[in-house]
Amino acid sequence: MNVCVLGGSGFVGTELVTRLALAGHWVRVPIRNLTRAERLRVLDTVELRVANVHEPRILSQLFGGCDAVINLIGILNPHGRASFDAVHTELAAKVMAAARTRACAACCT
C-alpha cells in the first residue's frame, strides 16, 4: 500500500510511519525541514519530501500514486499564521479536496 502521511515527522507520526514502513508499505512524508525527520531517513520505503502542505496544488501532487492519506497535522497553541482554524479546519478541508480530486482523476482516466 502507498500512503501519504501529513505530520509524519511529529511524535505520533514518526511512530506510525515507522510501523507502516516496517510492515512493508511505501510511505511519503511531506515535511517543512529535513532535519526534523532524521529517524525516518533510514527507512527504505519512506520518501521524505520538502513541501508546503497548505498549498492545494502541492497536496494534489503529494497524493499522486497513494492509496491512502493520513493527516496528523495539528497544533496545541496558535502562533503566527498557524491558527487553530487554519490548521484544524482549513487544512483538513484542503486535504479532503485534494484527495477527492486525486481519487476522481484515478478512476475517471
N, C-alpha and C positions, 0 to 999 in steps of 0.2 A: 504494500500500500504506500502511496505517496501522500505525505501530509505536510501542510504548511502550518507552523506554529508561531503565531504572533505572541510576543512576550516570552519567547523560548529561552532567553538568557536570564530571566528572573529566577527567583527562588523556586517556585513551583515549576516553571517552565524548564529549567535545567534538568530537574528530575524526570519530568515527562519525556523530554527529548531524548535523554539518555536511555530510558526504558524502551521507547519506540525504536531507537537505533539498535539496541541490543536484541530486540525481538525481530530484527531484520527489515524494518521499514526504512524507506528513504524519507528524510526529513529536511525541509527547507526552513531556515530560521532567519527572517529579516531582523536586522539589528541596526542600531544607530552607531555603535562603536565596537569594533572588533575586539578590543581589549576586555570587554565585559563577557566575552564568550570563550575564554581560554579553555575551560573544561570541555567544551563541545568540539573544539578544533580537532581533537584526537579521534573522534568517532568517524569511521569510514563512510557511513551513509548519511552524514549530516552536511548540508550545504549552508554555509553562512553567507548572507547577502546584506551588504550595507544598503539600507533603503529607508525612505520616508513613508511610513505606512499610513500617514494621514492624507496622502495623495491618491485619489481613486484610480487613476491610470496606473500607478505603480502597484496598487493592490491587485488589480486585474492581471498584470504581468506576473506578479508573485504567485498567483493561484494557478497559473497555466501548468497543466500536467498533474495537478494534485487531485487526489480522490477525496480529501477532507481538509478542512481548515479549522484550526482551533485558535480562539482569541483569548489569551490570558492577560492582555494588557489592562492594567488598572492602576489607579493612584490612591494613596491614602490622604495626601494633602495637596491641594491645588497650589501650583506655582507657575508663574509666567503665563504662557498661553495654555498650559495644561490644566484646564478647569475640569471639574467633575463632568460637566455637560459635554465638553469637547472629547473627553476620553471615554466616558461610560455610555454616552448616548450617541453623539455624532460619529465617533469612530466605529462603534458597533453597527450603526446603520450603513456606513461606507463598506464595512467588511461584508455585510449581508448582501448589499447591492452588487459588489464585485463578484462574490461567489455565485450569485444568481446569473450574472452576465456570463461568467465562465461556463457555468453548467448549461446555459441555453446555447452558447456557442458550440459546446462539445456535442450536444445532441441534435442541433439543427444544421450541422455541416456534413 
